[in-house]
Amino acid sequence: MSEAKKFQPFSAPKGVPDYVPPVSPEFLAVRNTFAHQAHLAGYEHIELPIFEDTGLFARGVGESTDVVSKEMYTFADRGDRSVTLRPEGTAGVMRAVIEHGLDRGQLPVKLTYAGPFFRYERPQAGRYRQLQQVGVEAIGVDDPALDAEVIALADRCFRSIGLSGFRLELTSLGDDTCRPAYREKLQEFLFKLPLDEETRRRADINPLRVLDDKRPEMKEMLVDAPLMLDHLSAESKAHFETVLGMLDDMKVPYTINSRMVRGLDYYNKTTFEFVHDGLGAQSGIGGGGRYDGLMAQLGGQELSGVGFGLGVDRALLALKAEEQQVTAGVRVDVYGVAMGADAKRRMVSLINDLRMAGISADMAYGDRGLKGAMKGADRAGASYALVLGDRELESGQVALKNLAEHTQEDVSLEGIIEKLRALLG
């Protein structure tokens, strides 16, 4: 008889992280904590499509950005339509707001979302091709108080998971009344430099993007480049100063970074990034800003917006760098151990009844001894174990073990659910 064919196991695609136990509970705790903080501030959940019409991102994010020109996962579907796996959340949220008329009601529209986003980048620590984010968008009101709220919310998200070694950097990218004149001044400066062909093309499309060049030789050439903060209109300057004052009132620490350029073209006015130096080259853990012209650019009303995207992957790496661990909670509260076939049948029913009553529960499967089964209870993080054998079945009782206090008592099978409800609060 020939040997059975052996198949090679599969691996996850390059640059796509798996989150499996025991790390996955911590991943969920970070993501859920961020979302909870957004809900506390009045942001309602929106579930976005994983892919959208390619034109949405080309027009909304900006064709001069690396995201659109180099990093998008774009393909033709069976109807020969060009679609793209979402590289970011704001354009999709704005599309949904316009399509469903959310901007026709109470303003601002405050929405939050969470999930994976996709960028074809060179994988390295903290830079993934599938990245996990939680974001918020506040749409419809041009009020510096909203900028301050969004920034303070992001700061609170990071602090609520125990992070402290980060800093908030922010600037203003001006508005339509001052950006054109600044653009001309910056291009005049840039076109006098010995730029390579690609950088010159970028300077022609969006000169601000050149200021984000990380090459040492470019940084040296850009030392004397004119800065947007020095060319703000009176209105943009007043807006920015109001935001800073409100952050001061809320005791949110920040650093002004006059050379900051975000990687997406739609930002204007207040722009910010949270940086953690414990992550090396990939130090940004979240950021955002105001995007006052985006809705009109996507076919909607002339309404403003401000928002952020926080990296769940990066937050986990930052926690590790600070040797912190977010409280992930226990897998189950109660763990059942049955000794014998009749006891197992009764335990299966009891565990199901506990779950129906809203009590998280699991049990030992397979023919394991008591010692091995109790190790399973420890690994599950259970507070209580239920031990059921022939003796307990005959008496109509179950042994209730308090695993923290190492105590035990017998409780009737009919009364165990109410007993556990009282103990677990």
C-alpha positions in Angstrom: 0.0 0.0 0.0 1.4 3.4 -0.9 2.0 6.0 1.7 -0.7 8.6 2.1 0.3 11.8 0.4 1.6 14.5 2.8 0.4 18.0 2.2 2.5 21.0 3.2 0.8 23.2 5.8 -0.3 26.7 4.8 1.0 29.9 6.4 -0.7 33.3 6.7 0.0 35.7 3.8 3.2 37.7 4.3 2.6 40.8 6.4 -0.7 39.6 7.8 -0.6 38.9 11.6 -2.6 36.2 13.3 -4.0 37.0 16.8 -4.4 33.7 18.6 -4.7 32.8 22.3 -3.2 33.9 24.6 -2.6 37.2 22.7 -6.1 37.4 21.1 -7.8 38.4 24.4 -5.4 41.3 24.8 -6.1 42.3 21.2 -9.8 42.3 21.8 -9.4 44.2 25.1 -7.5 47.0 23.3 -9.9 47.2 20.4 -13.0 47.1 22.6 -11.6 49.7 25.1 -11.0 52.1 22.2 -14.5 51.5 20.9 -16.0 51.9 24.4 -14.3 55.3 24.9 -15.7 56.4 21.6 -19.2 55.3 22.6 -18.8 57.2 25.9 -18.3 60.4 23.8 -21.5 59.8 21.8 -20.1 58.1 18.7 -22.3 55.5 17.1 -21.1 52.4 15.3 -20.8 52.1 11.6 -19.9 48.9 9.8 -18.0 49.6 6.6 -17.5 47.4 3.5 -14.1 45.7 3.2 -13.8 46.8 -0.4 -15.1 49.9 -2.2 -15.1 51.4 -5.7 -11.4 52.2 -6.5 -12.4 55.7 -7.5 -13.5 56.5 -4.0 -10.0 56.3 -2.7 -8.3 57.8 -5.7 -10.5 60.9 -5.4 -10.8 61.0 -1.6 -7.4 60.0 -0.4 -5.4 61.6 -3.2 -3.6 60.2 -6.2 -0.3 61.8 -5.1 -0.2 59.8 -1.9 1.8 56.6 -1.5 -1.4 54.9 -0.3 -3.1 55.4 -3.7 0.0 55.3 -6.0 1.8 52.3 -4.4 0.0 50.6 -1.6 -3.6 49.8 -2.6 -4.9 46.2 -3.1 -6.8 46.9 -6.3 -8.4 44.3 -8.6 -11.1 43.8 -11.2 -14.2 41.8 -10.0 -16.1 39.4 -12.3 -18.1 42.3 -13.7 -14.8 44.0 -14.7 -15.3 46.7 -12.1 -12.2 48.1 -10.3 -12.5 47.6 -6.6 -10.0 48.2 -3.8 -9.6 46.7 -0.3 -10.1 49.6 2.0 -6.7 51.3 2.9 -8.3 53.7 5.4 -11.7 54.5 6.9 -12.6 58.1 6.4 -13.4 58.1 2.7 -15.7 55.0 3.2 -17.5 56.7 6.2 -18.0 59.9 4.1 -19.4 57.8 1.2 -21.8 56.1 3.6 -22.9 59.4 5.2 -23.7 60.9 1.7 -25.3 57.7 0.4 -27.6 57.3 3.4 -28.4 61.0 3.9 -27.0 61.0 7.5 -25.8 64.6 6.9 -29.5 65.7 6.5 -30.3 65.2 10.2 -28.7 66.3 13.5 -25.2 67.6 13.1 -22.5 66.7 13.8 -22.8 63.1 12.7 -20.6 61.2 15.1 -19.5 57.7 14.0 -17.0 55.1 15.1 -15.7 52.0 13.3 -13.2 49.2 13.8 -11.7 46.5 11.7 -8.9 45.5 9.2 -7.5 47.8 6.6 -5.1 46.8 3.8 -1.9 48.4 2.4 0.7 46.7 0.2 3.8 47.7 2.2 7.1 46.1 2.9 6.3 44.1 6.1 8.4 44.9 9.2 7.8 45.2 12.9 4.6 47.3 13.3 4.0 47.7 9.6 1.6 45.1 8.3 -0.3 44.6 5.0 -3.4 44.0 7.1 -3.6 46.5 9.9 -6.2 46.8 12.6 -7.7 50.2 13.5 -10.4 51.9 15.5 -11.5 55.2 14.1 -14.0 58.0 14.7 -15.4 60.7 12.5 -17.3 63.9 13.5 -18.9 65.3 10.4 -20.9 68.5 9.7 -19.7 71.2 12.0 -16.6 73.4 11.7 -16.0 73.9 15.4 -12.5 73.8 17.1 -14.2 72.3 20.1 -14.8 69.1 18.0 -11.1 69.1 17.1 -10.2 69.2 20.7 -12.8 66.5 21.6 -11.4 64.1 19.0 -7.8 64.7 20.1 -8.7 64.3 23.8 -10.7 61.1 23.0 -7.6 59.6 21.2 -5.4 60.5 24.2 -7.9 59.0 26.6 -8.1 55.8 24.5 -4.3 55.2 24.8 -4.3 56.1 28.5 -7.3 53.8 29.2 -5.2 50.7 28.2 -2.3 51.8 30.4 0.0 53.5 27.9 1.9 56.5 29.1 5.2 56.7 27.1 3.7 58.4 24.0 3.5 62.0 22.9 0.9 64.0 20.9 2.3 66.1 18.0 0.1 68.5 16.2 0.1 71.3 13.7 -2.2 73.2 11.4 -2.1 72.7 7.6 -4.2 75.9 7.0 -7.2 76.2 4.7 -8.2 77.2 1.2 -7.6 80.9 2.0 -3.9 80.4 2.8 -2.8 77.1 1.3 -2.6 78.2 -2.3 -0.2 81.1 -1.6 1.9 78.8 0.7 1.9 76.1 -2.0 3.4 78.5 -4.5 6.0 79.7 -2.0 6.9 76.1 -1.1 7.1 75.0 -4.8 9.3 78.0 -5.6 11.7 76.8 -2.9 11.6 73.1 -3.9 12.1 73.6 -7.6 15.4 75.3 -6.9 16.7 72.1 -5.3 18.4 69.2 -7.2 15.4 66.9 -6.9 15.1 63.5 -8.5 12.4 62.9 -11.1 9.9 61.3 -8.7 10.3 63.9 -6.0 9.9 66.7 -8.6 6.7 65.1 -9.8 5.5 64.9 -6.2 6.4 68.5 -5.6 4.4 69.5 -8.7 1.2 67.5 -7.6 1.3 68.1 -3.8 4.5 69.9 -2.5 3.5 69.3 1.1 4.2 65.6 0.6 7.8 66.4 -0.1 8.2 67.7 3.5 7.5 64.1 4.6 10.5 62.7 2.8 12.6 60.6 5.4 15.8 60.4 3.4 18.7 62.2 5.3 19.8 64.0 2.2 16.3 65.4 1.6 16.0 66.4 5.3 19.1 68.4 5.0 17.9 70.2 1.8 14.6 71.0 3.5 16.0 72.6 6.6 15.1 76.1 5.3 11.8 75.2 3.6 8.9 77.6 4.4 6.5 76.2 6.9 2.7 76.3 6.8 2.4 77.5 10.5 4.2 80.7 9.5 1.7 81.4 6.7 -1.7 80.7 8.3 -4.6 82.9 7.5 -6.1 84.8 10.5 -9.0 82.4 10.6 -6.9 79.2 10.5 -4.5 80.7 13.2 -7.5 81.5 15.5 -8.9 78.0 14.9 -5.6 76.4 15.9 -5.1 78.6 18.9 -8.6 77.8 20.2 -7.9 74.0 19.8 -4.6 74.4 21.8 -6.4 76.4 24.5 -9.1 73.7 24.9 -6.4 71.0 25.1 -4.7 73.0 27.8 -8.0 73.3 29.7 -8.4 69.5 29.5 -4.8 69.0 30.5 -3.9 67.0 27.4 -0.2 67.4 26.8 1.1 68.1 23.3 4.1 69.2 21.2 3.7 71.4 18.2 5.5 69.9 15.2 5.6 72.5 12.4 7.0 70.0 9.9 4.3 67.3 10.3 2.7 66.1 7.1 0.1 63.3 7.2 0.1 60.6 4.6 -3.4 61.5 3.2 -4.2 64.5 1.0 -7.6 65.4 2.5 -6.2 66.9 5.8 -6.3 70.6 6.5 -6.4 72.8 9.6 -5.8 70.8 12.8 -3.6 67.7 12.1 -2.1 65.4 14.7 -0.2 62.2 15.4 0.5 60.1 18.5 4.1 58.9 18.6 5.7 56.2 20.7 9.5 56.1 20.6 9.6 52.5 21.9 8.5 51.2 18.5 11.6 52.2 16.5 11.0 53.3 12.9 7.2 52.6 13.0 6.6 55.1 15.9 3.2 56.4 14.9 0.4 54.7 16.9 -2.5 56.8 15.7 -3.4 60.1 14.2 -5.9 62.2 12.3 -7.1 65.7 11.7 -9.7 67.9 10.0 -10.8 67.4 6.4 -13.1 70.2 5.5 -13.3 69.7 1.7 -13.7 65.9 1.5 -17.4 65.6 1.5 -17.9 68.0 -1.4 -15.0 66.2 -3.2 -16.9 63.0 -2.9 -20.2 64.5 -4.3 -21.8 65.6 -1.0 -22.5 68.9 0.7 -19.9 71.4 1.6 -19.6 70.1 5.2 -16.5 69.8 7.4 -15.2 66.8 9.3 -12.6 65.7 11.8 -11.5 62.3 12.9 -8.7 59.8 13.8 -7.5 56.3 13.2 -5.8 54.4 16.1 -3.6 51.4 15.4 -4.6 48.4 17.5 -1.5 46.5 16.3 0.8 49.4 17.2 -0.9 49.9 20.6 -0.2 46.2 21.4 3.5 46.7 20.5 3.6 49.9 22.6 2.2 48.0 25.6 4.9 45.4 25.1 7.6 48.1 24.9 6.4 49.6 28.2 6.1 46.1 29.7 2.5 46.7 30.3 -0.4 44.2 29.8 -4.0 45.4 29.3 -6.5 43.6 31.4 -8.0 41.1 29.0 -10.5 39.5 31.3 -11.1 35.8 31.9 -12.2 33.3 29.2 -15.0 31.9 31.4 -16.3 32.3 35.0 -17.2 28.6 35.6 -15.5 25.4 34.5 -17.2 22.0 34.7 -15.5 18.7 35.5 -17.4 15.5 35.1 -16.2 12.1 36.3 -17.9 9.3 34.4 -20.3 8.9 31.5 -23.5 9.7 33.3 -22.0 12.7 35.1 -20.7 14.0 31.7 -24.1 13.8 30.2 -25.6 15.8 33.1 -22.7 18.3 33.0 -23.2 19.0 29.3 -26.8 19.9 30.1 -25.8 22.0 33.2 -23.1 24.0 31.2 -25.7 24.8 28.5 -28.2 26.0 31.2 -25.5 28.2 32.7 -24.8 29.8 29.3 -28.5 30.3 28.7 -28.6 32.1 32.1 -25.8 34.5 30.9 -23.0 32.9 32.8 -19.8 32.2 30.8 -18.9 28.5 31.2 -16.8 25.7 29.7 -16.0 22.2 30.7 -13.4 19.5 30.4 -13.7 17.3 27.4 -12.2 13.9 26.8 -11.5 11.3 29.5 -9.1 13.3 31.6 -8.5 12.7 35.3 -9.5 15.2 38.0 -6.0 16.7 38.2 -5.7 17.3 34.5 -9.2 18.7 34.2 -8.6 21.2 37.0 -5.5 22.5 35.1 -8.0 23.3 32.3 -10.0 25.3 34.8 -6.9 27.3 35.7 -6.0 27.9 32.0 -9.5 29.2 31.4 -9.2 31.7 34.2 -12.3 30.4 35.9 -13.3 31.7 39.3 -15.3 28.6 40.1 -15.2 24.9 39.2 -18.1 22.4 39.3 -17.2 18.8 40.0 -19.8 16.2 39.3 -19.3 12.4 39.8 -21.4 9.4 40.6 -21.7 10.3 44.3 -22.9 13.8 43.6 -25.4 12.6 41.0 -26.9 10.2 43.5 -27.4 13.0 46.0 -28.6 15.5 43.5 -25.7 17.8 44.2 -22.6 19.3 42.6 -19.3 20.2 44.3 -18.7 24.0 43.9 -15.0 24.9 44.2 -13.8 28.5 44.8 -10.5 28.4 42.9 -9.2 31.7 44.4 -9.9 30.8 48.0 -9.4 27.0 47.7 -12.7 26.2 49.4 -15.4 23.8 48.4 -19.1 23.3 49.2 -21.9 21.0 48.0 -24.8 22.8 46.3 -28.0 21.2 44.9 -28.1 20.8 41.1 -31.4 22.7 41.1 -30.0 25.7 43.0 -26.5 25.9 41.4 -27.4 28.5 38.8 -28.9 30.9 41.4 -25.9 30.3 43.7 -23.5 31.2 40.9 -25.5 34.3 39.9 -25.2 35.6 43.5 -21.5 34.8 43.7 -20.7 36.4 40.3 -22.9 39.5 41.0 
